Amino acid sequence: MYNHSDIFPGTQRKYCVYIPAQNKPGKPACVYINQEGMQWKAPTVFDNLSYKNEMPVTIGVSISPGKVLADSGANALNRLNRSFG
């Protein structure tokens, strides 16, 4: 969880870095970046395609859209910061 932003104070973002088992230190790997969080069972898909040599070894980096938590109150909703990424 990343929650420090000078540009969008109070915004929280979840991030994930997926390093496949087939990755070998010192060998080049592709990088896939997704700004919607880890979706579509990506790690399983990456592993299966890499194992079959249908896709190069690929490291996945995902970042969720920002969220600003509501200040208080049972009826308050969190504000999603999707329009700013």
SVG drawing of the C-alpha trace seen along z (x, -y; Angstrom):
<svg xmlns="http://www.w3.org/2000/svg" viewBox="-25 -18 48 44">
<polyline fill="none" stroke="black" stroke-width="0.4" points="0.0,0.0 1.4,-3.4 -0.3,-6.3 2.2,-9.2 1.6,-11.7 2.6,-15.3 0.4,-15.7 -2.7,-14.0 -2.5,-14.1 -4.5,-11.4 -4.6,-9.1 -3.9,-5.5 -2.8,-3.1 -2.3,0.7 0.6,2.0 1.9,5.5 5.1,6.7 4.9,10.3 8.1,12.1 7.5,15.4 9.3,18.6 10.9,18.8 12.8,15.5 16.5,15.9 18.6,13.2 21.0,11.7 18.8,12.6 16.6,10.0 12.8,10.2 9.9,8.3 7.8,6.0 4.0,5.7 2.5,2.6 -1.2,2.5 -2.8,-0.6 -5.9,1.2 -4.4,3.6 -3.6,7.2 -6.5,8.6 -7.6,11.6 -5.5,14.0 -2.5,12.5 0.2,14.4 -1.4,17.8 -1.7,16.8 1.9,15.5 3.2,18.7 1.2,20.9 2.2,19.0 5.9,18.8 6.0,22.5 4.7,23.3 7.2,20.9 4.3,18.9 5.4,15.8 8.7,14.6 9.4,14.4 7.5,11.3 7.5,9.5 4.1,7.9 3.7,4.5 0.2,3.4 -1.0,0.2 -4.6,-0.3 -6.4,-3.6 -6.1,-6.0 -8.6,-6.0 -9.2,-8.7 -10.8,-7.4 -13.9,-9.1 -13.3,-11.3 -16.0,-9.9 -19.6,-9.0 -21.5,-5.8 -22.9,-7.2 -19.7,-8.7 -18.2,-7.0 -14.6,-6.7 -13.7,-8.8 -12.1,-7.0 -9.3,-9.0 -9.7,-7.2 -9.8,-10.4 -6.3,-11.2 -4.9,-7.6"/>
</svg>
